[in-house]
Amino acid sequence: MMKVGMYNRWLFTLGGGEKHSLAVAEFLSRDCEVQVLSHREVSKESASSRLKLDLSRVDFCPIPEYTLEELGKISEEFDLFINASFMSYFPGQAPINIILVYFPFPLKRDLLQRWRRKLGFSLKQFFMVPTFENSLFELTPVGRSCQFKINPHTTLRLPGSRIPYSVRFLLAAGHPALRGASFYLNDRPILSVALGKTGHNLPVEIPVPAWSGPIPLKLSIRAEENQSPPDLQPRHFVLSDLTIGHPNFRLFSRLFSKGAAGILPRLYLMMPEPPSLISMISTYQQIWANSKFTQKWIKNYWGREAEILYPPVEVEDFRPQAKKKQILNVGRFFAAGHNKKHLEMISAFKTMVQGGLRGWELHLAGGTAPDFVHQEYLSKVYRQAQGYPIVIHPDIPFPELRDLYGGSAIYWHASGYRENEDRHPHKFEHFGITTVEAMAAGCVPIVLGKGGQPEIVRHGENGFLWHSRKELEQYTWQLIQDRGLREHLSERALRDSRLFDQGHFNRTLRGLLEGLGVEIPPGS
């Protein structure tokens, strides 16, 4: 029996990407031994229930917080390995390696981006700011310094200098099993220390000789661990008050005594130009993209061809109900990034009401995040909707959401509106699962005609694609005033939603696997 491994760092979120990847695991588990690797314990039962998948034959295997190199070595244990983790790139070392991409990281940069990166690295080198290599879990600004959670096997790349200097910091164990640490300069042992109880800070000072030349100077930290029973808590060090005893670093501290807390993290997080990522991606025989839009940007960013594996949508969960005079949008309430443009939709609907629209409501449903910036955004959504027939539905249970879909006549989608697709393609809808769900419930979609949405909605046939707010309002008025057109497009939308059901997903997946020489029995 073929042994299949799948890695997803973000499994615990059980979001859309996790539904996509675990649908692959479900399909393969019918004839293969499948292990899903992640760093947090996730209940297989809760994942099955929430994502509506049969994962009874899939093993969830929590693993420690390994470096990318160590993750690559783990992939050797499998006959087929699938990296299904967003923004986690490491070499696949199984006989067959696949990477499932929700949207690619840009490896190519335009002239301005390259200039800015070069300038940033020049500043980083001048001010003697070290680089954590594949080992930094978390960075938290603390006063004028930073606190780092790092892997128990960590390497810092140190800037070269014509004069000797020292590296000073406080080190604490972040797990009871970590009892000590050893330090090496370019693999030469220089110091070993014993650590106290978890959280107790130990001052460490490492002398660094003058160093120049093509070989980078590396300070390695290696944990000494107790032989305690393994557990699921990540083993890490906490490193704080990192100081470089060099005139340039002291100059930086003086120049940015008040602003260093904002600038210093940026310099720490700035990684070297990553030609290694291209070589890592080249170890995967096949790339699976979740849409033609993502496929296009994989080609643009990575120079690689990709196969399309649309995510499966549970279209059978949605049914048209008696349609009300309501417009629906479903999308998370959060600020910046991949923002769903709730405020822009509210503004458009208010304009229509002011223009004479009566009896219709706009409903906005979606999940929320506890962070202050996202809660403030949600508060602004409420404020902007006040006084108009606009209803906000944060974090509603699925049965209520299903009824909202079923009773709505029109579906709006605006992600990417007023964004530059060439500069910020990640801000657009990469596919559009909620659009397919709305169509399955008989809603007529009126969606922004960019990103992955044109792969779902065909203008004038099963909905409308808009490119300006004037068009959004125009097409909405057209559907409101022409009930026959609305019912006709609703029927076409319902029919076309079936193109993205589980059956189509399984047939596409089977074809991709067979193209790699993986034989799947016909009945699977």
C-alpha positions in Angstrom: 0.0 0.0 0.0 1.3 3.4 -1.0 2.4 5.6 2.0 1.3 9.2 1.5 2.4 12.2 3.7 0.7 15.6 3.7 2.1 18.7 5.5 -0.1 21.7 6.5 1.2 24.0 9.2 -2.2 25.8 9.4 -4.3 22.6 9.9 -5.7 23.9 13.2 -7.5 26.8 11.4 -9.7 24.3 9.5 -10.3 27.0 6.8 -10.8 26.8 3.1 -7.3 25.7 2.3 -7.6 23.0 4.9 -10.8 21.8 3.4 -9.2 21.7 0.0 -6.1 19.7 1.2 -8.0 17.3 3.4 -10.4 16.5 0.5 -7.3 15.2 -1.2 -6.4 13.2 1.9 -9.9 11.8 2.1 -9.7 10.6 -1.6 -6.3 9.0 -1.2 -7.1 7.3 2.1 -9.5 4.9 0.3 -6.5 3.1 -1.2 -3.4 4.5 0.5 -2.0 5.0 4.0 -2.3 8.7 4.6 -0.7 10.8 7.3 -1.4 14.5 7.8 1.5 16.3 9.5 1.1 19.5 11.5 2.5 21.1 14.7 -0.7 21.4 16.8 -3.0 18.7 17.9 -6.3 18.7 15.9 -9.2 16.5 16.6 -9.9 14.3 13.5 -13.5 14.1 14.6 -14.0 17.9 14.8 -12.2 18.3 11.4 -14.5 15.7 9.8 -17.6 17.3 11.3 -16.7 20.9 10.5 -15.4 20.3 7.0 -17.9 17.5 6.2 -15.3 15.0 5.1 -14.8 11.3 5.9 -11.3 11.3 7.6 -11.8 8.1 9.4 -8.9 6.4 7.5 -6.6 9.4 7.7 -4.0 9.7 10.5 -3.4 13.1 12.1 0.2 13.2 13.2 1.4 16.1 15.4 5.2 16.8 14.9 7.6 19.2 16.7 8.4 22.6 15.3 11.1 21.4 12.8 13.2 23.7 10.6 12.5 23.6 6.9 15.5 21.4 6.3 14.2 18.9 8.8 10.7 19.0 7.2 12.4 18.1 3.9 14.0 15.1 5.5 10.7 13.9 6.9 9.2 13.8 3.4 11.7 11.0 2.6 9.6 8.6 4.7 6.8 8.6 2.2 6.2 7.3 -1.3 4.1 10.3 -2.2 4.4 13.7 -0.4 2.1 16.7 -0.7 3.1 20.1 0.7 -0.3 21.7 1.3 0.8 24.5 3.6 0.5 28.1 2.7 3.9 29.8 2.4 5.8 26.9 3.7 8.5 26.0 1.2 11.1 23.2 1.7 12.5 20.6 -0.6 10.4 17.5 -1.2 12.5 14.4 -1.0 10.0 11.6 -1.6 9.9 9.7 -4.9 6.9 11.8 -5.9 6.4 15.3 -4.5 3.4 17.7 -5.1 2.8 21.2 -3.8 -0.8 22.5 -3.5 -0.7 26.3 -4.0 -3.5 28.6 -2.8 -1.5 31.6 -4.0 2.2 31.9 -4.8 4.8 33.9 -3.0 6.5 36.3 -5.5 10.1 35.2 -6.1 10.5 37.7 -8.9 10.5 41.4 -8.1 10.4 44.5 -10.2 13.2 47.0 -10.2 11.8 49.1 -7.4 11.3 46.1 -5.2 14.8 44.8 -5.8 16.2 48.3 -5.1 14.2 48.5 -1.8 15.4 45.1 -0.7 19.0 45.9 -1.6 18.8 49.1 0.4 17.2 47.3 3.3 19.9 44.7 3.4 22.6 47.3 3.1 21.1 49.0 6.2 20.8 45.6 8.0 24.5 44.8 7.3 25.7 48.3 8.2 23.9 48.3 11.5 25.1 44.8 12.3 21.6 43.2 12.6 21.8 39.4 12.6 19.5 37.1 10.6 17.6 34.1 12.0 17.9 31.2 9.5 14.6 29.2 9.2 14.2 29.1 13.0 12.2 32.2 14.1 8.7 31.2 15.3 7.6 34.6 16.7 8.9 38.1 17.1 7.5 40.5 19.7 8.6 44.1 20.0 9.4 44.9 23.7 10.3 48.5 24.4 13.3 49.3 22.2 14.2 45.7 21.7 12.6 42.5 20.6 11.8 39.1 22.1 12.2 36.0 19.9 10.8 32.5 20.1 13.3 30.3 18.3 13.8 26.7 17.4 15.9 24.6 19.8 18.3 24.2 16.9 18.8 27.7 15.7 21.4 29.5 13.5 22.1 33.2 13.4 23.9 34.6 10.5 26.1 37.3 11.9 27.4 40.3 9.9 31.1 40.4 9.1 33.2 43.1 10.7 36.9 44.2 10.5 36.9 44.5 14.3 35.9 41.9 16.9 32.7 42.4 18.8 30.3 40.5 21.1 26.8 39.2 20.9 24.8 39.5 24.1 21.3 38.3 25.0 19.1 36.6 27.6 18.1 33.0 26.9 15.3 31.1 28.6 13.9 27.6 28.1 10.4 27.7 26.6 9.8 24.0 27.5 10.7 21.9 30.6 12.6 19.4 28.5 15.2 22.0 27.6 17.9 21.9 30.3 20.9 23.5 28.5 22.3 25.0 25.4 25.6 24.7 23.5 26.9 27.5 21.2 29.1 27.1 18.0 30.7 29.6 15.7 30.9 28.0 12.2 30.6 24.6 13.9 33.4 25.3 16.4 32.2 24.8 20.0 32.7 27.9 22.1 30.3 27.7 25.1 27.8 25.4 27.0 25.4 26.7 29.6 22.8 25.1 31.9 19.4 26.6 32.0 17.2 27.0 35.0 13.5 26.4 35.2 11.2 27.3 32.3 11.1 31.0 31.7 14.2 31.9 33.8 16.5 34.2 31.8 20.2 33.4 31.6 22.6 36.1 30.4 24.9 34.9 27.5 27.8 36.7 25.9 29.5 35.3 22.8 32.8 36.9 21.6 33.0 37.2 17.8 36.3 37.6 16.0 36.9 40.0 13.2 35.6 38.3 10.1 35.4 38.9 6.3 35.2 36.8 3.2 32.7 34.9 1.2 31.9 32.3 3.9 29.2 33.7 6.3 29.8 33.8 10.0 27.2 31.6 11.7 26.3 31.3 15.4 24.5 28.1 16.1 22.5 27.3 19.3 21.8 23.6 20.0 19.5 22.5 22.8 20.4 19.9 25.4 17.2 18.0 26.2 16.0 15.8 29.0 14.8 12.3 28.0 11.3 13.2 29.0 8.2 11.7 27.3 7.3 13.5 24.1 4.4 15.9 24.2 2.7 18.2 21.7 3.9 21.5 23.2 6.4 23.2 20.9 10.0 23.1 22.2 11.6 26.5 21.8 14.0 29.0 23.4 13.0 32.5 24.3 15.8 35.0 23.4 15.5 38.6 24.4 17.6 41.8 24.8 19.7 40.9 21.8 22.6 43.4 21.6 25.5 43.6 19.2 28.6 45.1 20.9 29.6 47.0 17.8 29.8 50.8 17.2 27.4 50.6 14.3 24.7 48.8 16.3 25.1 51.3 19.1 24.7 54.1 16.5 21.5 52.5 15.3 20.2 52.4 18.9 21.0 56.1 19.4 19.5 57.2 16.0 16.3 55.3 16.5 16.0 55.4 20.3 12.2 55.9 20.0 11.4 54.4 16.6 13.6 51.3 16.8 10.7 49.2 18.1 9.1 49.7 14.7 12.2 49.6 12.4 14.2 46.9 14.2 11.6 44.1 13.7 11.5 44.8 10.0 15.3 44.4 9.8 15.2 41.2 11.8 12.4 39.8 9.6 14.1 40.7 6.4 15.5 37.5 4.9 18.2 37.1 2.2 17.1 37.1 -1.4 15.7 33.6 -1.8 17.2 31.9 -4.8 17.0 28.8 -2.6 13.2 28.9 -2.8 13.4 28.3 -6.5 15.5 25.3 -6.0 13.2 24.0 -3.3 10.1 24.4 -5.5 12.0 22.6 -8.4 12.0 19.4 -6.2 8.2 19.1 -6.7 7.2 17.2 -9.8 3.8 18.7 -10.0 2.2 22.0 -8.7 -1.6 22.1 -8.2 -3.3 25.5 -8.3 -6.7 26.2 -7.0 -7.7 28.3 -10.0 -6.6 29.5 -13.4 -5.9 32.9 -11.7 -3.5 31.2 -9.3 -2.0 29.2 -12.2 -1.3 32.4 -14.0 0.6 33.9 -11.1 2.6 30.7 -10.4 3.8 31.0 -14.0 4.5 34.7 -13.5 6.3 34.4 -10.2 8.0 31.0 -10.4 8.2 30.3 -14.1 6.5 26.9 -13.6 3.5 25.4 -15.2 0.8 24.2 -12.8 -2.2 21.9 -13.0 -5.7 23.1 -11.8 -7.5 21.4 -9.0 -10.5 23.5 -8.0 -11.5 23.1 -4.4 -14.6 20.9 -3.9 -17.8 22.8 -2.9 -20.6 21.1 -1.0 -23.2 22.4 -3.4 -25.7 19.8 -2.2 -25.9 21.6 1.2 -27.6 24.6 -0.5 -31.1 24.8 -1.9 -33.1 27.7 -3.3 -35.9 28.8 -0.9 -38.7 31.3 -1.4 -36.7 34.3 -2.6 -36.9 37.5 -0.7 -35.9 41.0 -1.7 -32.5 40.7 -0.3 -28.9 40.9 -1.5 -26.2 38.8 0.2 -22.5 38.9 0.7 -20.5 36.3 2.7 -17.0 37.1 3.7 -14.8 37.5 6.8 -14.9 40.9 8.6 -11.2 41.9 8.7 -9.1 44.9 7.9 -6.4 45.2 5.2 -4.9 42.3 3.2 -7.5 40.3 1.5 -10.3 42.6 2.7 -13.8 41.8 1.4 -14.7 45.5 0.7 -17.8 45.6 3.0 -17.7 49.4 3.2 -17.7 49.8 -0.5 -20.7 47.5 -0.9 -22.5 49.4 1.9 -21.8 52.7 0.1 -23.1 51.3 -3.2 -26.3 50.0 -1.6 -26.9 53.3 0.2 -26.6 55.1 -3.1 -29.2 52.8 -4.6 -31.6 53.5 -1.6 -31.0 57.2 -2.0 -31.8 56.7 -5.7 -35.2 55.2 -4.9 -34.7 51.5 -4.0 -37.4 50.4 -1.7 -38.2 47.1 0.0 -34.8 45.5 -0.5 -32.2 44.7 2.1 -28.4 44.1 2.1 -27.2 41.2 4.3 -23.5 40.9 5.2 -22.4 37.6 6.8 -19.0 36.4 7.9 -16.6 35.3 10.6 -14.8 37.7 12.9 -11.3 37.9 14.5 -10.6 39.0 18.1 -7.8 41.4 17.2 -8.5 45.1 17.9 -7.9 46.3 14.4 -10.4 43.8 13.0 -13.0 44.5 15.7 -12.6 48.2 14.9 -13.2 47.5 11.3 -16.4 45.6 12.2 -17.5 48.5 14.3 -17.0 50.8 11.3 -19.1 48.4 9.2 -21.9 48.7 11.8 -21.6 52.5 11.9 -21.7 52.9 8.1 -24.8 50.6 7.8 -26.8 52.5 10.5 -30.1 54.0 9.4 -30.3 51.8 6.2 -31.9 48.4 5.6 -28.6 46.7 6.0 -28.2 43.7 8.3 -24.9 42.4 9.7 -24.5 38.7 10.6 -21.2 38.1 12.4 -20.3 34.5 13.2 -23.7 33.0 12.5 -24.1 29.2 12.7 -24.2 27.3 9.4 -28.0 26.6 9.4 -28.7 30.3 9.6 -26.1 31.0 6.8 -27.7 28.3 4.7 -31.1 30.0 5.1 -29.6 33.3 4.2 -28.2 31.9 1.0 -31.5 30.1 0.2 -33.7 33.2 0.7 -31.4 35.7 -1.1 -32.1 36.7 -4.7 -28.8 38.4 -5.5 -25.2 37.8 -4.4 -22.6 40.5 -4.3 -18.8 40.1 -4.2 -16.3 42.9 -4.3 -12.9 41.6 -3.1 -10.2 43.4 -5.1 -12.3 46.4 -6.0 -10.0 49.4 -6.6 -6.9 47.3 -6.2 -4.1 46.9 -8.9 -4.1 43.3 -10.1 -0.6 43.6 -11.5 0.9 45.0 -8.3 -1.3 43.2 -5.6 -2.9 40.1 -7.1 -3.2 38.5 -3.7 -5.9 41.0 -2.8 -8.3 39.5 -5.3 -10.5 36.4 -4.8 -8.3 33.5 -5.9 -11.2 31.3 -6.6 -14.6 32.1 -5.0 -16.1 29.3 -2.9 -18.9 31.6 -1.5 -19.9 32.5 -5.0 -20.4 28.9 -5.9 -22.4 28.3 -2.7 -24.6 31.3 -3.5 -25.2 30.0 -7.0 -26.1 26.5 -5.6 -28.7 28.3 -3.5 -30.2 30.0 -6.6 -28.7 33.5 -6.0 -27.8 35.4 -9.1 -24.1 36.4 -8.7 -22.9 40.0 -9.4 -19.2 39.8 -8.8 -16.0 41.7 -9.5 -14.8 40.6 -12.9 -11.2 39.9 -11.8 -9.3 37.3 -9.9 -10.8 33.8 -10.0 -14.4 34.9 -10.3 -14.6 34.9 -14.1 -13.9 31.2 -14.0 -17.2 30.7 -12.1 -19.5 33.5 -13.5 -20.1 33.9 -17.2 -21.3 37.4 -17.9 -24.9 37.6 -18.9 -25.3 33.8 -18.9 -25.3 32.8 -15.2 -24.7 36.2 -13.6 -22.9 39.5 -14.1 -19.2 40.6 -13.9 -18.7 44.2 -12.9 -15.6 46.5 -13.1 -16.9 49.8 -11.7 -19.3 50.7 -8.9 -21.6 52.2 -11.6 -21.8 48.7 -13.3 -22.4 47.0 -9.9 -25.4 49.3 -9.3 -26.6 49.1 -13.0 -26.6 45.2 -13.1 -28.4 45.1 -9.7 -31.1 47.5 -10.9 -31.5 45.4 -14.0 -32.2 42.2 -12.0 -34.4 44.0 -9.5 -36.6 45.4 -12.3 -36.7 42.3 -14.5 -37.9 39.3 -12.5 -38.0 37.0 -15.5 -34.3 37.7 -16.2 -33.5 37.1 -12.5 -35.3 33.7 -12.5 -33.6 32.7 -15.7 -30.1 33.5 -14.5 -30.9 31.9 -11.1 -31.6 28.6 -12.9 -28.4 28.8 -14.9 -26.4 29.7 -11.8 -27.8 26.7 -9.9 -27.0 24.3 -12.8 -23.4 25.7 -13.3 -22.6 25.4 -9.5 -22.5 21.6 -10.0 -19.3 22.0 -12.1 -17.5 22.4 -8.8 -19.0 19.6 -6.8 -17.2 16.6 -5.1 -17.7 14.4 -8.2 -15.8 16.8 -10.5 -13.1 17.2 -7.9 -12.5 13.5 -7.6 -12.4 13.0 -11.3 -9.8 15.8 -11.7 -7.7 14.5 -8.8 -7.7 11.0 -10.2 -6.5 12.3 -13.6 -3.7 14.3 -12.0 -2.5 11.4 -9.9 -2.6 9.0 -12.9 -0.5 11.5 -14.8 2.2 11.0 -12.1 2.0 7.2 -12.4 -0.1 6.8 -9.2 -2.7 4.1 -10.0 -6.1 4.6 -8.3 -8.6 1.7 -8.5 -11.7 2.6 -10.6 -14.1 2.3 -7.7 -12.3 4.8 -5.6 
